[in-house]
């Protein structure tokens, strides 16, 4: 299992490290692991997170266009 730092995970996702840190604090980003004081992201978890972000449109759920 390849583990990435927050910086590496942010680069992998194309985001800033601050965004990844904020998502972790808000419990809305990819899963992570704590190893002592260190935060690490498994590459497989990042791929799973990206897969769950796939959408087929930009409209809001429940919005109906007539």
Contact map, one row per residue, 1 for C-alpha under 8 A:
111000000000000000000000000000000000000001110000000000000000000000
111100000000000000000000000000000000000001100000000000000000000000
111110000000000000000000000000000000000111100000000000000000000000
011111111000000000000000000000000000000111100000000000000000000000
001111111000000000000000000000000000001110000000000000000000000000
000111111100000010011000000000000000001110000000000000000000000000
000111111110000110000000000000000000000000000000000000000000000000
000111111111000000000000000000000000000000000000000000000000000000
000111111111100010010000000000000000000010100100000000000000000000
000001111111111110110000000000000000000000000000000000000000000000
000000111111111110000000000000000000000000000000000000000000000000
000000011111111000000000000000000000000000000000000000000000000000
000000001111111000000000000000000000000000000100010000000000000000
000000000111111100000000000000000000000000000000000000000000000000
000000000111111110110000000000000000000000000000000000000000000000
000000100110011111110000000000000000000000000000000000000000000000
000001101110001111111000000000000000000000000000000000000000000000
000000000000000111111100000000000000000000000000000000000000000000
000000000100001111111110000000000000000000000000000000000000000000
000001001100001111111111000010000000000000000000000000000000000000
000001000000000011111111100000000000000000000000000000000000000000
000000000000000001111111110000000000000000000000000000000000000000
000000000000000000111111111110000000000000000000000000000000000000
000000000000000000011111111111000000000000000000000000000000000000
000000000000000000001111111100000000000000000000000000000000000000
000000000000000000000111111110000000000000000000000000000000000000
000000000000000000000011111110000000000000000000000000000000000000
000000000000000000000011111111000000000000000000000000000000000000
000000000000000000010011011111100000000000000000100000000000000000
000000000000000000000001000111110000000010001100100000000000000000
000000000000000000000000000011111000000010001100100000000000000000
000000000000000000000000000001111100001111001000000000000000000000
000000000000000000000000000000111110001111000000000000000000000000
000000000000000000000000000000011111111100000000000000000000000000
000000000000000000000000000000001111111100000000000000000000000000
000000000000000000000000000000000111110000000000000000000000000000
000000000000000000000000000000000111111000000000000000000000000000
000000000000000000000000000000000111111100000000000000000000000000
000011000000000000000000000000011110111110000000000000000000000000
001111000000000000000000000000011110011111000000000000000000000000
001111001000000000000000000001111000001111101100000000000000000000
111100000000000000000000000000011000000111111100000000000000000000
111100001000000000000000000000000000000011111110000000000000000000
100000000000000000000000000000000000000001111111000000000000000000
000000000000000000000000000001110000000011111111100000000000000000
000000001000100000000000000001100000000011111111110000000000000000
000000000000000000000000000000000000000000111111111000000000000000
000000000000000000000000000000000000000000011111111100000000000000
000000000000000000000000000011100000000000001111111110000000000000
000000000000100000000000000000000000000000000111111111000000000000
000000000000000000000000000000000000000000000011111111000000000000
000000000000000000000000000000000000000000000001111111000000000000
000000000000000000000000000000000000000000000000111111100000000000
000000000000000000000000000000000000000000000000011111110000000000
000000000000000000000000000000000000000000000000000011111100000000
000000000000000000000000000000000000000000000000000001111100000000
000000000000000000000000000000000000000000000000000000111110000000
000000000000000000000000000000000000000000000000000000111111000000
000000000000000000000000000000000000000000000000000000001111101000
000000000000000000000000000000000000000000000000000000000111111000
000000000000000000000000000000000000000000000000000000000011111000
000000000000000000000000000000000000000000000000000000000001111100
000000000000000000000000000000000000000000000000000000000011111110
000000000000000000000000000000000000000000000000000000000000011111
000000000000000000000000000000000000000000000000000000000000001111
000000000000000000000000000000000000000000000000000000000000000111
